[in-house]
Amino acid sequence: MVFGSRLLIVGLTGGIASGKSTAVELFSKLDTPFVDADVVAREVVEPGTPALGSIVNRFGEQILTSEGHLNRAALREIIFSDTSHKHWLEQLLHPLIRESMLSQLEAFNAPYVLLVAPLLFENKLETLCAKTVTLDIPEHIQLERACNRDGSSEATIQSIITSQIPRKDRLEKADFILDNSRDEAYLATQVTALHHLLLLQAQL
């Protein structure tokens, strides 16, 4: 999908601890702009936004922190205990997140821009993209890196992995795959090569 002046939108995804942040940093060093879906999801529920007001009206002020921000942990407990609440929240937030992402993407003047989204395929955000890129690592490395990074138990990390799209499906859906099973220099080489390829595709 192309917006504005031949802007190519490239979706970047990967499972937990696959190295998305590192890849984005490497792309940024090559002057590639990006929009992070997780950041947008936080922006649409900041204090004073209509969305946060709607959430408070439905669930009460117990879902706010003492500073007036959304208490995500409290809200998570509520919505996962009742699927109707989860559905209501998705109906409220998904269109707002989508609209904000598109607005931010269209504001860039660049050959291509990254849409960074851990749940790119799960939330069907690939429909906004001309191409998709998956950061890939074997599951045993994923478990090790996530446990070391987050200090969480292996069981917790495994449950997160299970809740995401299976690795096999993610790889099948991706147009490009970046292997992050080795060091950063190895990933950087792949990012640079892909960057030049995307610059060429943006000219087509």
NORSUL-V672061 format. One record per run of one state. SS is the DSSP state (alpha for helix, beta for strand, coil for the rest). FROM is the first residue (numbers start at 0). LEN is the number of residues. If there is no record, write none. Layout:
BEGIN
SS;FROM;LEN
SS;FROM;LEN
END
This chain:
BEGIN
coil;0;1
beta;1;2
coil;3;3
beta;6;8
coil;14;5
alpha;19;10
coil;29;3
beta;32;4
alpha;36;7
coil;43;6
alpha;49;10
coil;59;1
alpha;60;3
beta;63;1
coil;64;5
beta;69;1
coil;70;1
alpha;71;9
coil;80;2
alpha;82;24
coil;106;5
beta;111;5
coil;116;8
alpha;124;4
coil;128;2
beta;130;6
coil;136;2
alpha;138;12
coil;150;3
alpha;153;10
coil;163;3
alpha;166;7
coil;173;2
beta;175;4
coil;179;4
alpha;183;19
coil;202;2
END
